[in-house]
Amino acid sequence: MKRGNPRMPRWRMNVAPGSLCALFGLLLIGVTPLAAAAFSIYESVALGPLATGGDPPPVIVADQFLGVKFHVSKPVTTGSIGGYFAPYTRGVEADIVGAIVRLDGPHDFPDSFNLTTDDVLGKTLIHISEPGGDFAGDLTLTLTEGWYALVFAATGIQDKHNAIMPRMDTAIEYPLYFFGRVLDPNAPEWFAFLDGGGLEGIRMFVASESAPPARTVPSVPLGLGLSGVGASPQGARFAIRGASLSGN
């Protein structure tokens, strides 16, 4: 008598449509790269209450730009650069330029005042309106380990090309601020850089994400005491046309 082959057991799994979608989603996670979380690459001062009293806010005008030096310890990709700005004149919106410049070290300066030399890695326009706040422009760069300068400059000689930088209450560590200034308005190729005082409390930042909407804190009166940065040369370091010399 023939013996029939034993029947192999057959298994059936019932999967609800919702569970199937969830399972499919899990499989996709395994093959789809997740978007990297946005983070702050550098900031000189945390966004917070504005300082009251003290020195007037530093200005960004045709013959003076403001900057800060920062260090990158591992490769990062930027998304935007910016700072806490306000229009130079009440009621007049402004456009300024922001740039990242490669430096040879913490004692180096940009090679040009008009940001046209090869050490300038990238530039972006930043639109500023009232009230004062965090304003930024998109700038995508891959920065390797090393020193850089974050610089903000005017786009012309009129108020709509200039800005001020109100001061914050709290600084982060010891920002390496500096500024550049034209020595002779009739000879713009003669310019100088100066490390040191006069910029304490101004907020500049480099972020990994694209420019966010403006963020504001209570503003300060504008149009008061808007003169060039005042800085004591004691212990400061100058550079004129790229040549370094000591300040006394």
C-alpha positions as CSV (number, residue, x, y, z in Angstrom):
1,M,0.0,0.0,0.0
2,K,1.3,3.3,-1.0
3,R,1.9,5.8,1.7
4,G,1.1,9.3,0.8
5,N,3.8,12.0,1.3
6,P,3.2,13.8,4.5
7,R,1.8,17.3,3.9
8,M,4.1,20.0,4.9
9,P,2.4,22.5,7.3
10,R,1.6,25.8,5.7
11,W,1.7,29.0,7.7
12,R,-0.2,32.1,6.9
13,M,0.4,35.5,8.5
14,N,-2.4,38.0,8.5
15,V,-1.1,41.6,8.3
16,A,-3.4,44.5,8.8
17,P,-2.9,47.3,6.2
18,G,-1.7,49.8,8.8
19,S,0.9,47.4,10.1
20,L,2.1,46.7,6.6
21,C,2.7,50.4,6.1
22,A,4.6,50.6,9.3
23,L,6.7,47.6,8.3
24,F,7.4,49.2,4.9
25,G,8.4,52.4,6.7
26,L,10.9,50.5,8.9
27,L,12.4,48.9,5.8
28,L,12.8,52.3,4.2
29,I,14.6,53.6,7.2
30,G,17.3,51.0,6.6
31,V,18.0,52.2,3.1
32,T,17.1,56.0,3.3
33,P,19.7,58.3,4.9
34,L,18.2,60.4,7.6
35,A,18.5,64.2,7.4
36,A,21.1,65.6,9.7
37,A,19.9,67.7,12.6
38,A,20.6,71.4,12.3
39,F,23.1,72.9,14.7
40,S,25.1,76.0,15.5
41,I,28.6,75.9,14.1
42,Y,29.7,79.1,15.8
43,E,28.2,82.1,17.7
44,S,30.0,84.9,19.4
45,V,27.1,85.7,21.8
46,A,23.9,83.9,22.7
47,L,20.6,85.6,21.6
48,G,19.2,87.3,24.7
49,P,18.4,90.6,26.3
50,L,20.1,93.6,24.7
51,A,22.7,95.4,26.8
52,T,21.5,98.7,28.3
53,G,23.8,101.7,28.6
54,G,27.4,101.5,27.9
55,D,29.0,102.3,24.5
56,P,26.9,102.9,21.4
57,P,26.4,100.0,19.0
58,P,29.2,99.4,16.5
59,V,28.4,100.2,12.9
60,I,28.8,98.6,9.5
61,V,29.5,101.4,7.0
62,A,31.3,101.9,3.7
63,D,34.7,102.5,5.3
64,Q,34.4,100.0,8.1
65,F,33.5,96.3,8.4
66,L,33.1,94.2,11.5
67,G,34.3,90.6,12.0
68,V,35.1,87.8,14.4
69,K,37.6,84.9,14.1
70,F,36.6,81.3,14.9
71,H,38.1,77.8,14.7
72,V,36.7,74.6,13.2
73,S,38.0,71.4,14.7
74,K,36.5,69.0,12.2
75,P,34.9,69.3,8.7
76,V,31.5,71.0,8.8
77,T,29.1,72.2,6.1
78,T,27.5,75.6,6.7
79,G,24.0,76.6,5.7
80,S,23.8,80.3,6.6
81,I,25.7,83.1,8.3
82,G,24.3,86.1,10.2
83,G,24.1,88.2,13.3
84,Y,21.9,90.6,15.3
85,F,21.5,93.7,13.2
86,A,19.3,96.7,12.9
87,P,18.9,99.3,10.1
88,Y,21.4,102.2,10.2
89,T,18.5,104.7,10.0
90,R,15.0,104.1,11.4
91,G,12.5,103.2,8.7
92,V,15.2,102.4,6.1
93,E,15.6,98.7,5.2
94,A,19.2,97.7,4.4
95,D,21.3,95.1,2.6
96,I,24.7,94.2,3.7
97,V,27.2,91.5,2.7
98,G,28.4,88.6,4.9
99,A,31.4,86.5,4.1
100,I,33.6,83.6,5.4
101,V,37.3,84.1,5.0
102,R,40.0,81.5,5.4
103,L,42.8,82.5,7.8
104,D,46.2,81.1,8.4
105,G,45.7,81.3,12.2
106,P,44.2,83.3,15.0
107,H,46.6,86.3,14.3
108,D,45.8,86.4,10.6
109,F,43.4,88.9,8.9
110,P,41.6,88.9,5.5
111,D,43.8,89.8,2.6
112,S,41.4,92.4,1.2
113,F,39.0,95.1,2.5
114,N,36.6,94.7,-0.4
115,L,36.5,90.9,0.0
116,T,37.7,90.1,-3.5
117,T,40.8,88.0,-2.8
118,D,41.1,84.2,-2.9
119,D,41.0,83.8,0.9
120,V,37.3,84.7,0.7
121,L,35.5,81.4,0.5
122,G,31.9,82.7,0.0
123,K,29.6,85.7,0.3
124,T,25.9,86.3,0.8
125,L,23.5,89.2,0.9
126,I,21.7,89.8,4.2
127,H,18.5,91.9,4.2
128,I,17.8,93.9,7.4
129,S,14.5,95.4,8.5
130,E,12.9,96.8,11.6
131,P,12.8,95.8,14.4
132,G,16.4,94.7,15.1
133,G,16.9,91.0,15.2
134,D,18.8,87.9,14.0
135,F,19.1,88.3,10.2
136,A,21.0,85.8,8.0
137,G,21.8,84.9,4.5
138,D,22.2,81.4,2.9
139,L,25.8,80.3,2.4
140,T,26.7,76.7,1.8
141,L,30.4,75.9,2.3
142,T,32.4,72.9,3.5
143,L,34.9,74.1,6.1
144,T,37.9,71.8,7.0
145,E,39.8,72.1,10.2
146,G,41.4,75.5,10.7
147,W,40.8,79.2,11.4
148,Y,38.2,81.4,9.7
149,A,36.9,84.9,9.8
150,L,33.2,85.8,9.7
151,V,32.9,89.3,8.2
152,F,30.0,91.8,7.6
153,A,30.4,94.8,5.3
154,A,28.4,97.5,3.7
155,T,27.2,97.3,0.1
156,G,27.5,101.0,-0.6
157,I,27.7,104.5,0.9
158,Q,24.0,105.2,1.6
159,D,22.0,104.3,4.7
160,K,20.3,101.5,2.9
161,H,23.7,99.8,2.5
162,N,24.7,100.1,6.2
163,A,23.7,98.6,9.5
164,I,24.3,98.7,13.2
165,M,24.9,95.8,15.6
166,P,23.2,96.3,19.0
167,R,25.0,94.6,21.9
168,M,23.8,91.5,23.8
169,D,24.1,91.1,27.6
170,T,26.1,87.8,27.6
171,A,29.2,86.9,25.7
172,I,30.3,83.3,25.0
173,E,33.9,82.8,26.2
174,Y,36.2,85.4,24.6
175,P,35.2,86.1,21.0
176,L,38.2,87.2,18.8
177,Y,36.5,90.3,17.3
178,F,38.3,92.6,14.9
179,F,37.4,95.3,12.4
180,G,38.7,96.7,9.1
181,R,38.8,100.3,8.2
182,V,39.8,102.4,5.2
183,L,42.6,104.8,6.2
184,D,42.0,107.3,3.4
185,P,38.6,107.7,1.7
186,N,40.5,108.9,-1.4
187,A,42.7,105.8,-1.5
188,P,40.5,102.8,-0.6
189,E,43.4,100.4,-1.3
190,W,45.0,101.7,2.0
191,F,43.2,99.9,4.8
192,A,44.0,98.5,8.3
193,F,42.7,95.8,10.5
194,L,42.6,96.0,14.3
195,D,42.0,93.2,16.9
196,G,40.5,94.0,20.2
197,G,38.1,96.3,22.0
198,G,35.0,98.1,20.9
199,L,32.9,95.2,19.7
200,E,32.1,93.4,22.9
201,G,28.6,91.9,23.0
202,I,27.8,91.9,19.3
203,R,26.2,88.7,18.0
204,M,27.6,86.9,14.9
205,F,26.8,83.3,14.0
206,V,27.4,80.4,11.6
207,A,24.7,77.8,11.3
208,S,24.4,74.5,9.6
209,E,20.8,75.2,8.3
210,S,19.6,77.7,5.8
211,A,18.7,81.2,6.9
212,P,15.9,81.1,9.5
213,P,13.2,83.8,9.9
214,A,14.3,86.8,11.8
215,R,14.3,86.5,15.6
216,T,14.0,89.6,17.6
217,V,14.4,90.8,21.2
218,P,13.3,94.2,22.5
219,S,15.1,96.8,20.4
220,V,17.1,99.9,21.3
221,P,16.7,103.4,20.0
222,L,18.4,103.8,16.7
223,G,20.3,106.7,15.2
224,L,22.1,107.6,18.5
225,G,25.9,107.7,18.8
226,L,26.4,105.9,15.5
227,S,30.1,106.5,15.0
228,G,33.0,104.3,14.0
229,V,34.2,101.6,16.5
230,G,36.3,103.1,19.2
231,A,39.1,100.8,20.3
232,S,42.2,101.4,22.4
233,P,45.4,100.5,20.6
234,Q,47.0,99.4,23.8
235,G,48.0,95.8,23.4
236,A,46.2,95.6,20.1
237,R,47.5,94.3,16.8
238,F,47.3,96.1,13.5
239,A,47.7,95.0,9.9
240,I,48.0,97.5,7.1
241,R,47.7,96.3,3.5
242,G,48.4,92.7,4.7
243,A,51.6,93.7,6.5
244,S,51.6,93.1,10.3
245,L,53.0,95.5,12.8
246,S,52.6,96.0,16.6
247,G,50.3,98.6,18.0
248,N,51.7,100.7,20.9
